[in-house]
Amino acid sequence: MPARKGYTRAAEIAVDLVRRGLLVPGTLDPEFHPWNLSTEAAPARLHAEAAAELQHSTLLGPGQICFFDITEKALREYPPTDAD
């Protein structure tokens, strides 16, 4: 099940980026709405939801768990380049 391994790794990376304050998880309807959770609770929820989805599916679609917004901290630490 290589696809599941890839999604599991992607979820681990997303959880780490949320934990480090570089991404904010949320929903779109049609505007972005961040989850109303603490910086400790958001990564835990993301991890739990990803694990639950991956038990039942080998293919996840965009936004199936959440959408992300980049934080000001991320923009300071990783400023856009001319190529972006």
Sequence and secondary structure as in RCSB ss.txt:
>XXXX:A:sequence
MPARKGYTRAAEIAVDLVRRGLLVPGTLDPEFHPWNLSTEAAPARLHAEAAAELQHSTLLGPGQICFFDITEKAL
REYPPTDAD
>XXXX:A:secstr
 HHHHHHHHHHHHHHHHHHTTSEEEEEESSSEEE S  TTHHHHHHHHHHHHHHHH S   TTSS EEEE HHHH
HHS   TT 
